[in-house]
Amino acid sequence: MIADRIHAVEESKSVKMAAVIQELRAKGEDIISFNVGEPDFPTPEPVIKATKSALDQGHTRYALVPGEVFLREAIVKKLKRDQNLEIGIENICLSNGSKQVLYSIFQIICNPGDEVIVPKPFWVSFPEAIKLASGKPVFTESNNGHLDCKRIKEAITERTRAIVINSPNNPSGLLPKEDELKELMEVAKKKGIYIISDEAYETLTYLDKPFIGPAGLSDPKLENTLIVQSFSKSYCMTGFRLGYVVASKEFTKAMAKLQSHVCGNVPVFIQKGALAALENESDIVNHMKNVFSRRMNLAYERCKRIFPGTEKPEGAFYLFPKIDQKILKQFGGDKELAMHILKEAKVAILPGSFFGEEGYLRICFATSDELIEKGFNAIETALKDYL
């Protein structure tokens, strides 16, 4: 009685792993979480106050599907400032988290059998959202964890509708180079396809220059770019479930039409909290970046002692060490290695194969310095006979 397209979709592997960890904790195991991609900071006080105030004021009724004008205006101001985009509020459509945005995007652009290119390593929900739209994810190999433009261009066919990237990348924490993004934009314009740019971690970068995505580099009018944004990571609002697309007016109109029948509007009290996040962005983001930058350096130094094939992340809060083949062969693969670390070190991490990249591990350092030290000490002890 269940449709074939649902059977074709896998449950989120990271969610499934979280369930295993919960079972272990229920049995009394003390597990250090290097697996959950979520800031460990509390939601900022201005966001909480604004949300509570909105509830007290009765902002609990239906609202505009694309989002209230006050929040879309604030988003436009931010994107004009940060990425020099030539946009107005008609280029913004809110949704219930960036997962809902991606779901809507693929429903809008894919006819049955249409293809979307998904470069490895990729976020786990990309291919499944494409399948739900009866599309076909086409995977391209990376260049040692980095974007490989040559392979991406070779994968384009007459059925290709888009190339989906996320920057900073989850799981690797790496950023595509500006010339790579410009090259992909040129191809997209020539072929008449979209670049879907998932920028959920855009405020969390560790380079000396500000983040800028493909649209900001060479598509300011959003003719071939669909930007996916989220309030979850940048402002510690994961439970608020608020994301948005930045796109052409034609596209946002189509998305609002779809969402009018699927999820309606984002609650206004959530939008009031999001406005407070943008109004206090500098304080919120600067504090988080300072802390995460320190944690990143600590985790990177500890990780490369165990796994020399660790590249320093440029954004987000993940390490993605490449595991030596001698170690992998002793366990049979990265899934088995991650499970060994969970059982012996009591540290939860995710295998790179969850993200399409066999032979890696994703380690999240969104936790305290003390737990970073404790976790890597435990991993080192659990692997001392295999290194």
N, C-alpha and C positions, 0 to 999 in steps of 0.2 A: 504493500500500500504506500510505500515511500518512493518518491520520484527518483529516477536514475541519477539526476544531477546532484542530489543530496548524497547518495551512496558514493559518488565519485569524489566527494570532498572529504579530506582528512580533518579530524579534530585538531585544533592547535596543539602542536607538540609541546610548546612551552607550558600551556595550560595543563596538559596531561602530566607533565613532569611535576608541576606544582601540586597536583593531586597526590602523587606518590610521596612527595615530601611532607604533605599534611598528614598522611597516614603514618609516616615514621614519627612525626612529632606527637601524634595521638598515642603512640606507644611509649612515649617518654624520651625519645631521642632528641638530643640538642643539635640541631642542624644550623650551620652558618649558610645564609642565603647569598650566594654569588650568582644566582640564576634569575632573579626577578628584575626586570627592566623598569624600575620605578624609583624616583627620588625618595630618599628617606627623610626629607625635611617635612615638617607640618605645612599644611596649606597656609599661605601668608595671612596674617591677621586682617589686613585691609580687605582681602577677598572674603573672609568669613563674615566680617562686619557688614559688608555691602550685601552679601547674600541674605543674611538674617534680616537686615533692614528691609530688603525687597519683599521678603515673606511677610514681615509685620505690616508693610504697606499694602498688602493684598495683590502683589504681582504674581498671581497664580492662574491666570486665565489664558485662553488661546492667544496666539500672537502671529506675527508675520512669518510665513514659512522660510523665506531667505534669511530672516533675522531682523531684529529691531534696528531702526536707523541709527540710534546712538552708538551701538556697538560696531556696526559696519563702518560708520564714519571714523571711529577710533582705529579700526584695523587698516582702513585706507591710509590714514595719516601715518601709521607705523610703516607700512610697506613703501609708501612714497619716500619716507625718510631713510629707510634701511636699504631698499633695493631699487630706488628710482623708477618705480613702475608708474605707467601712465594709466591710472585706473580711477574709477568712482565706485560708489556703493553698489551699483548694478553689477559689478564684477565680483561681488562676494556673495556666497551662499553658505550659511551655517548648517551644521548637522550634528547628530548625536555621537560625537567622537570621530576621529580620523578613519577608523574602520568603516563607519557608515559612509563617510565621504568616498572612500575607495570602492565600496560596494556600489554606490550610486554611479560613480564614474564608469565602471566597467559595464553596468547595466545600460548606460547611455551610449557608449561607443562601440559595443560589441554586438554584431549579429552572430548567429550560430556558426561556429567554425573560424571566426576571426581570430587573429593572433596578436598577442601582446608579448614583446620581448622582455624577459626578466633576467638581467645580468646577475651572476653569482658574485659574492654571497648576497642573499636577499632576505628581507623580512618575511617571516613564516606565513603571513596572511595574504601576501600578494598573489601567489598562484591559485589559492583556494577561492579568493574573490573573483578571479578571472573565470574559473570553472563554473562558479555560480551564475555567471552571465552567459554560460554556454560558449565561452571563448576558450582558446587554447594557449596556455603559457608556453613560451619558447625560451628555453634556458640557454644562456651563453656562458662559457667558462671565463674565469677571471685571469688576470695576470698576477699570480701570487697574492690574491686578495684585492687587487686593484682593478678598476674598470678597464676593460679591453675594448676600445672603440672599433678596432679592426674586426673583431669577431662579432660585435653588435651589428655593424654595417653589413657583414656577410649574411646575417640571419634575416635580414629584411626581405619580405616577399610581397606579392600583390595583396595578400590577406592581412598584412601587418597594419594594426591600427595605432599602436603606441609602443613606446619604450618606457618602462617604469624604473626609476632610480630613487634611492633615498640618501640624503646627504645632510649632515654626517651619517655615515652608513651604520645601520644596525644589521649585522653584529660587529663589524670590524672597527668602528670608530674612525674610519678614514674618510677623507674628503676627495672627490674628483678634482683634478686640476682644471683651472679655468680654460685652458686650450682644449681639453677633452670635452667640456661642456659646450663650448662654442662649436666644436666639430660636430657634436651630436645635434645641436640646434640647426646647423646648416643642412644636415641630412634630413632632419624632420621637415624643414621648410621645403626642401627639394622633393621629398617623397609624399608630402601632404599628410604627415602623421603627427601624433602628439608626443611630447615629452611629459610624462607624469612625474613631477618632482615632489617627493615626500620630504618635507623639511621640518619634521616634528622636533628635531634637536637643534634648530638653527641658532638658538641663543647660547648653546653650550659648545663653544669651540675654543680651542687652546692656541690658535695662531695669533700672530700680532695684527693681522688685518681682519676687518669685519666679514662675516659670512655674506656671500651673495650667490644666488642660485642661477640657473640657466636663463630664466626670464629677465632677471636683473642685468645679466651680461649681454644678451643679444635679442631679447623678445619682450620689450617693455609694454607692448600693447596686447600681449598674450594671444597671439595668433596661433601658436603651436604649442603652448605650454599650459598645463593644468597643475597649479601649485596646491599641494595638500598640506594644511597646517593644523596644529593642535595646541590646546592650552595645557595638556597633561604634563609634559616633561619640563617645559620652560618655566611654569608657574606652580608646580606641585599641585595640580588639579586633576589627577588621574581619575578620581571617582566622579568628577563633575560631568564627564563624557561630553566634551565640547570640542569640535573641530570645524574646519571650514575649507572650502575650495576658493581659489582665486583663479578666475578664468574669463573668457570672453563673455559678453552679455548674452549671446546666443546660448552658450553652454550653461550659464547659471540659470537662465530661464528654463531650460530643459530639466535641470536638476531640481529646481523648485517644483516643477510640474510632477516629477517622479515622487519627490518626498511628500507632496500634498496627499498622496495615496498610501505612503509607507509609514512615515514617522511624524508627519506634521511639523511642528515647530520645536525648537529648543526652548525650554522653560525660561521665562523672562527673568526669574530670580537668579538662574544660572548666568544669564547674560549680564546681569548687574554685577555679579561677582567677577566675571571676565573683564568688564570695563575697569573695575578697580585694579585688576592685575595689570592692565595696560597703563593705567595712570600711575602706577607705582613700579613700573617695569625696571627702571634703572636700579633701584634699591634691591628688588627681589633678585634680578639676574646677576648683578655684580657680586652679591653675597654668595650665591650658588656657584658661580664660576670660580671664585677664589677658593672655596672649599673643595670643589671637584678637581680643580687644577692641582691642589696639594695631594689629594687622594690619588689622582691619576699618576703623578710622579712616584708616589710611594708604591702603588700597586705595580706599576711598570717595572721598577727596579727589582721588586720581589719576584715578579713573574719571569723576567728574563734570566734570573738565576736558575730557575727550574726548567724553563723552556726557552732556550736561546733564540728560537725563531719567533720572538715576540716583537712586533712593530709598535712603535709609540703611537697611541691614538691621537687624532687631531680634533676630535669632537665626541659628543655623547658621553657615556660613562661605561664603556666596554673595552676590554682587552680581547684580542683574537689571536692567541699564539698558534703558530704552526707547529705541529708535533712531529718530532723526529720519527722517521719510519721504523727505526729499531724499537722504539717504545711502542708504537702502534701495533707492530707485529706480535709483541708479547701479549697484547690484550685482544687482538682481532679487529680493532677499529676504534673510532672515537667514541661511539656510544658505550662500548664496553669499558673504555678508559674512564669516561664520566661516571659510569655506575660504580666502578671501583673506588673512585675518589669519594663518591657519596657514601658508600658503605664503610670504607676504611677511615677516611678523614672526617666524615660527617660534614662535608662541604658540598653544597649543591651548585653545579655548573651545568652548562648545556653543550652538547656536542656540535661541532661545526656542520655536521651532516643535516641537522635540523634546518639549517639555513642554506642548504645546497652545496656546502663546501666541506667535503670529507677531509679528515686529517687535521682539523682545528678544534679548539675549544673556545666557547664564549664565556668570559668571566666578567661579571658586573661588579664595579667598585663603588656602587651607590650605597655605601655603608660606612660605619665609623672607622677611623684609623686603627683603633684597637682590634676590631673584627677583621680588618684587612690583614694585619700582622698575624693574628691568631689563625685565620683561614689558610694563609700561605704556609705558615709553620706546619699545619696539619697536612696540607697537600705534600709538602716536601718530605715529611716523615712517611706518609703512605706510599710514596713513589721511590724511596731511597734505594730499594733493591732492584729497580727497573731502569734507573737513569744511567 
